[in-house]
Amino acid sequence: MARLSAIIIGANSALSQAMALQLASEQVRVALMASDPDALSPLLPRLGEDPILVEIDIFEPDACREAFERLWEELENVALVVINTAASGLDLSLPYALDRQINAVNVTGFSALANAAFNRMVAQKYGQLAALTSIAGERGGPQVAFHASKAYQQNYLQGLRLHAQRLKLPITISDVRLGYLDKMHGRGSKGWSAPVEKVAAQTLRALRKAKPKVYVTRRWRLISWLSRVLPEFIYNRRKYKSPGA
């Protein structure tokens, strides 16, 4: 039987690379889609036999879909597709250009690739589609478009899950809700930070269990719950400032 394959979209991020290394250690053939493939050259020799690297521009959704379709044809037994593409930014003057950029990546680009992956899995009659979203999608916030776009992704995934059930196919749709990545990378509170390798390991562990929704790291479930129950008159009193202010 041919090896299982996994496609990771948005492979330039440290988290995507850590996931790729862990999958390769399990003898999974890894295919990476990234905006800057040259930056991943040192990673390829560590990914086992026959890794594939494809360049994409997330701002060109139709071209991304075409690249995904070609990549799928090149692989066998694609068991997992992970989408880890996200744009964010905080500017308290709320420029529309920032909103437009975030929505182009997190809504239009995400939809193009999630739709392509799901339809391929329907034709294949199995598979797992996972997207790294954010607890920011559970409530509005200062990064207006980012919060809204992550809510869109979470609802889109739930809709795909509904269709997989309607079709009675073993297609798993997993929504991985991350905490704030700046804290996970150690630039925030030490109490809430976590090494990228730990985040990758928890994510893959949850995917193996076919969980439809998971918080990574697990402690962010508490923050999610607190955020949901906090009254709006208190929630809206939090203080923010733009980076560098």
SULHU-V462779 format. One record per pair of residues at least 6 apart in sequence whose C-alpha atoms are under 8 Angstrom apart, sorted by the first residue. I is the first residue (numbers start at 1). J is the second residue. Records with the same first field share a line. If there is no record, write none. Layout:
BEGIN
I = J, J
END
This chain:
BEGIN
2 = 76, 77
3 = 27, 28, 29, 76, 77
4 = 27, 28, 29, 76, 77, 78, 79
5 = 28, 29, 30, 31, 75, 76, 77, 78, 79, 80
6 = 28, 29, 30, 31, 78, 79, 80, 81, 82
7 = 30, 31, 32, 33, 78, 80, 81, 82
8 = 16, 20, 30, 31, 32, 33, 81, 82, 83, 84
9 = 32, 33, 34, 81, 82, 83, 84, 85
10 = 16, 32, 33, 34, 35, 83, 84, 85
11 = 17, 32, 33, 34, 84
12 = 34, 35, 36, 37, 39, 40
14 = 196
15 = 196, 197, 199, 200
16 = 84, 200
17 = 43
18 = 196, 197, 200
19 = 197, 200, 201, 204
20 = 30, 47
21 = 46, 47
22 = 200, 201
23 = 29, 30
24 = 30, 47, 48
25 = 47, 48
27 = 48
29 = 47, 48, 49, 50, 51
30 = 47, 50, 51, 52
31 = 51, 52, 53, 54
32 = 51, 52, 53, 54
33 = 53, 54, 55, 56
34 = 53, 54, 55, 56, 57
35 = 55, 56, 57, 58
36 = 55
37 = 53, 54, 55
44 = 51
54 = 67, 71
56 = 63, 64, 67
57 = 63, 64
58 = 64, 104, 105, 109
59 = 104, 105, 109
60 = 109
61 = 108, 109, 112, 113
62 = 112
64 = 109, 112, 113
65 = 112, 113, 116
68 = 113, 116
69 = 116
72 = 78
78 = 127
79 = 126, 127, 128
80 = 127, 128, 129, 130
81 = 117, 128, 129, 130
82 = 129, 130, 131, 132
83 = 110, 113, 114, 129, 130, 131, 132
84 = 131, 132, 133
85 = 105, 106, 110, 132
86 = 102, 105, 106
87 = 101, 102, 105, 106, 146
88 = 102, 143, 146
89 = 98, 143, 146
90 = 142, 143, 242, 243
91 = 143, 242, 243
92 = 142, 241, 242
99 = 144, 145, 146
102 = 145, 146, 149
103 = 145, 146, 149
106 = 146, 149, 150, 153
107 = 149, 152, 153
110 = 153
111 = 156
114 = 129
117 = 129
118 = 129, 160
121 = 127, 128, 171
122 = 164, 169, 171
125 = 169, 170, 171
126 = 169, 170, 171
127 = 170, 171, 172
128 = 171, 172, 173, 174
129 = 171, 172, 173, 174
130 = 173, 174, 175, 176, 207
131 = 174, 175, 176
132 = 175, 176, 177, 178
133 = 150, 153, 154, 175, 176, 177, 178
134 = 150, 176, 177, 178, 179, 180
135 = 177, 178, 179, 215, 220, 224
136 = 146, 147, 150, 151, 179
137 = 146, 147, 148, 149, 150, 151, 152, 154
138 = 147, 150, 151, 224, 228
139 = 147, 148, 151, 227, 228
140 = 147, 148
141 = 147
142 = 240
154 = 175
157 = 173, 174, 175
158 = 173
160 = 173
161 = 171, 172, 173
164 = 170, 171, 172
172 = 210, 212
173 = 210, 212
174 = 207, 210, 211, 212, 213, 214
175 = 212, 213, 214
176 = 203, 213, 214, 215, 216
177 = 213, 214, 215, 216
178 = 215, 216, 217, 220
179 = 215, 216, 217, 220
182 = 188
183 = 189, 190, 192, 193, 194
184 = 192, 193, 194, 195, 196
185 = 193, 194, 195, 196
186 = 193, 194, 195
187 = 193
194 = 217
199 = 216, 217
202 = 216, 217
203 = 216
206 = 214
215 = 221
227 = 235
END
